[in-house]
Amino acid sequence: MNLADLDEKYMKVEPARGGGYEPLPDGKYMCRLERAEVRKNKGNDGKHLFLVLVVDEGAMKGRKVYHNRVIADNEKALAWLKKDLLAIGYNDYVSKLETLVGKCVGTRVRVTLKTVTSPSNGKKSQAVYLDPVRGR
């Protein structure tokens, strides 16, 4: 395609409107794990757990929650990783995570979203907390 062929249409078209992605409001949601994988960090110097959870019920049904958890060699990071993994039904060694975590897809998870303010820079972000659902 020659981009010059688009010039006339481009100059006439109005810019798209819309706010883009709007995060879910803070609260508790029953979700189902749609995707789980281990990914390389942007800097290619480490890995993180990447989860996609879909709200299963209520007014927000069908909306998605994206969650990343750093995989690092320190006790605090490993404790949070373990909490998330147990919530999605993973209870094997972390060394097997890349090959086995996909088997957790379909698991029901209770997700709590809470807006928090960073003490270091004052920026707000939404924290994601996962808890297992009994009788999955």
C-alpha positions as CSV (number, residue, x, y, z in Angstrom):
1,M,0.0,0.0,0.0
2,N,1.2,3.4,-0.9
3,L,0.5,5.8,2.1
4,A,0.2,8.7,-0.3
5,D,-3.0,7.2,-1.5
6,L,-4.5,7.8,1.9
7,D,-3.6,11.5,2.2
8,E,-6.9,12.9,0.9
9,K,-9.1,10.6,3.1
10,Y,-6.8,11.2,6.1
11,M,-7.1,15.0,5.8
12,K,-10.9,14.8,5.7
13,V,-11.6,12.2,8.5
14,E,-12.4,13.3,12.0
15,P,-10.2,12.0,14.8
16,A,-11.6,9.0,16.7
17,R,-13.4,9.8,20.0
18,G,-13.5,7.8,23.1
19,G,-11.8,7.5,26.4
20,G,-10.1,4.2,25.7
21,Y,-9.9,1.5,28.4
22,E,-11.7,2.4,31.6
23,P,-10.5,0.3,34.6
24,L,-13.1,-1.6,36.7
25,P,-14.3,0.2,39.8
26,D,-12.7,-0.8,43.1
27,G,-14.5,-3.8,44.6
28,K,-14.7,-7.5,44.8
29,Y,-15.4,-9.6,41.7
30,M,-15.9,-13.3,41.0
31,C,-13.7,-14.1,38.0
32,R,-12.6,-17.0,35.9
33,L,-8.9,-17.3,34.8
34,E,-8.8,-16.9,31.1
35,R,-5.1,-16.9,30.5
36,A,-1.9,-17.6,32.5
37,E,1.6,-17.5,31.4
38,V,5.2,-16.5,32.4
39,R,6.6,-13.7,30.4
40,K,9.9,-11.9,30.1
41,N,10.0,-8.4,31.7
42,K,10.2,-5.4,29.3
43,G,13.9,-5.0,30.1
44,N,14.5,-8.7,29.3
45,D,16.2,-9.0,32.7
46,G,13.6,-11.1,34.6
47,K,10.2,-12.7,34.4
48,H,6.7,-12.1,35.6
49,L,3.4,-14.0,35.9
50,F,0.8,-12.6,33.5
51,L,-2.9,-13.4,34.3
52,V,-6.1,-12.4,32.5
53,L,-9.2,-12.9,34.6
54,V,-12.8,-12.4,33.3
55,V,-15.5,-11.2,35.6
56,D,-18.0,-14.0,35.8
57,E,-21.1,-12.4,37.2
58,G,-22.8,-9.1,38.1
59,A,-23.0,-5.8,36.3
60,M,-19.3,-6.0,35.1
61,K,-19.7,-9.5,33.7
62,G,-17.4,-10.1,30.7
63,R,-14.9,-7.3,31.7
64,K,-11.3,-8.3,32.1
65,V,-8.7,-7.8,34.8
66,Y,-5.1,-7.9,33.8
67,H,-2.6,-8.8,36.5
68,N,1.2,-9.1,36.6
69,R,3.2,-10.5,39.4
70,V,7.0,-10.1,39.5
71,I,9.0,-13.3,39.8
72,A,12.1,-12.3,41.8
73,D,14.7,-13.9,44.1
74,N,13.5,-12.2,47.3
75,E,11.2,-13.4,50.1
76,K,8.5,-10.7,49.7
77,A,8.2,-11.2,46.0
78,L,8.0,-15.0,46.3
79,A,5.4,-14.7,49.1
80,W,3.1,-12.6,46.9
81,L,3.7,-14.9,43.9
82,K,2.8,-17.9,46.0
83,K,-0.4,-16.2,47.2
84,D,-1.5,-15.6,43.6
85,L,-0.5,-19.1,42.4
86,L,-2.4,-20.8,45.2
87,A,-5.5,-18.6,44.4
88,I,-5.5,-19.9,40.8
89,G,-5.0,-23.5,42.0
90,Y,-1.3,-23.9,41.2
91,N,0.6,-25.8,43.9
92,D,3.7,-27.2,42.2
93,Y,7.3,-26.0,42.2
94,V,8.1,-22.6,40.7
95,S,10.6,-24.2,38.4
96,K,7.7,-25.9,36.6
97,L,5.6,-22.8,36.4
98,E,6.2,-22.0,32.7
99,T,5.0,-25.4,31.6
100,L,2.2,-26.0,34.1
101,V,0.5,-22.7,34.9
102,G,-1.7,-22.9,31.8
103,K,-3.5,-25.9,33.3
104,C,-5.0,-23.4,35.8
105,V,-7.1,-21.7,33.1
106,G,-10.8,-21.9,33.9
107,T,-10.2,-21.7,37.7
108,R,-12.6,-19.4,39.6
109,V,-10.9,-16.7,41.6
110,R,-12.1,-13.9,43.9
111,V,-10.5,-10.6,42.8
112,T,-10.4,-7.5,44.9
113,L,-9.4,-4.3,43.2
114,K,-8.3,-1.3,45.3
115,T,-6.9,2.0,44.3
116,V,-3.6,2.8,46.1
117,T,-1.3,5.8,46.1
118,S,2.4,5.3,45.9
119,P,4.2,6.8,48.9
120,S,7.3,7.5,46.7
121,N,5.7,9.5,43.9
122,G,2.1,10.0,44.8
123,K,0.8,8.2,41.7
124,K,-2.4,6.2,41.9
125,S,-2.7,2.7,40.6
126,Q,-5.1,-0.1,41.1
127,A,-3.8,-3.1,43.1
128,V,-5.1,-6.5,42.4
129,Y,-5.5,-9.1,45.2
130,L,-6.5,-12.7,44.4
131,D,-8.1,-15.2,46.7
132,P,-9.2,-18.8,46.0
133,V,-12.8,-19.7,45.7
134,R,-13.9,-22.7,47.9
135,G,-15.6,-25.6,46.1
136,R,-14.2,-24.6,42.7
